[in-house]
Amino acid sequence: MDTILVVNAGSSSVKFQVFAVEGEGRLQRQIKGQMDGIGSRPRLRASGPNGDPMADRAYPIEAVADVPAAMAVAGAWLREENSINPIAVGHRVVHGGPDYSRPVLIDHGVVSRLERFVSLAPLHQPHNLAPIKTLLNTRPNLPQVACFDTGFHRDHDALADYYAIPHQLHTEGVRRYGFHGLSYEYIARRLPEVAPDIAAGRVIVAHLGSGASMSAIKDGKSVESTMGFTALDGLAMGTRPGQIDPGVVLYLISEKGMSATNVQNFLYRECGLKGLSGVSNDMRELETSEDPRAAFAIDYFVYRVGLNAGMLAAALQGLDAFVFTAGIGENSATLRARIAQKLAWLGVAIDPAENARHATRISRSESRIPVYVVPTDEERMIAQHTLALLMNQQSPSQHRARVS
């Protein structure tokens, strides 16, 4: 059985999924797992295609001290106990920069170019690249494919792509990229099945989770995104502030004496819902907290989603549908209802019963703007890209975007 392994590596966890390649290029999920607690309380958990548990094992800290060690343990479990020997590995890579707009076969040159963007996604990029480098060294003949969270947005019109800064900086790559692209691409491909009447129309998709953003999509293509040069922009997130006046950064440096490294750490790890609430970066904990600051953090999140919906509707010059996805969007009926109230001026009317049961369509029949809940599946998107690229067997250079 041919299989595709999908890897999504973070700072303290490596998530992985295995897809079987069936007839006519169809993919069937076989295994879903992760090695978390890397360097602290390592634990391997995995389940089968129906959610049946396959593994739940703890390891000594010294046995899984870093991402390469986690890859080795998970890889051994897949090979030795499940006879999984993938024909290719697909990786989520957050930032493709100006060089890559499409999935790309990986070699050492590609890795070198992607390392240039570590400072633009410090929470993600170095950890995304760690298992890639490990496999390049240990399994150099195993095809690897990088799939980029920026890729779906790279066809934006120049007006949405530029900052109002000297052109030379744009040429060097200082531009609005947008993120969560694998999620948005999956949703765009699902809409013809879920809601064919609006799939080719003007749709706002809200990817709401610990990392949160929104995208304006027209005819299945990204038109605008709330995120820009880095994943700090737009909505308030678990630990990131979202939209912020650049003058605040200057103030932190000039008046608070913070170094660039300290400011980076502050903006990526100490702000957002965590900073506002002083309680938690987890929306589930905030929803159950009685602390008034937790309530304020939720109010702020809802308010900003509403504001950005207006901006994206303007970019689309109208709106035909609104879609919730990702952890908060898929699971919190309360947050969906509160956000829908902010969208009433657009013609949104939620059906409380359908919303409570997490139906696919949660708006009333008379709602001028239909509202959907569509679970995302970034891993399947990565597997599809990996298989397609493997079948085409194209070189890395053939997948580079224009740099202009």
ABEGO torsion letter per residue (X at the ends): XBBBBBBBBBAABBBBBBBBBBBGGBBBBABBBBBBGBGABBBBBBBBAAGBBABBBBBBAAABABAAAAAAAAAAAAAAAAGBBBABBBBBBABAEAABABBBBBBAAAAAAAAAAAAABAAAAAAAAAAAAAAAAABAABBBBBBBAAAAAAABBAAAABBBBBAAAAAAGBBBAEBGAAAAAAAAAAAAAABAAAAABBBBBBBBBABBBBBBBBGGBBABBABBABAABEBBBAABAEBBBAAAAAAAAAAAGBBAAAAAAAAAAABEAAAAAGABABAAAAAABABAAAAAAAAAAAAAAAAAAAAAAAAAGEBABBBBBEAAAAABAAAAAAAAAAAAAAGBBBBAAAAAAGBABABBAABABBBBBBBBBAAAAAAAAAAAAAAAGBBAAAABBBAX
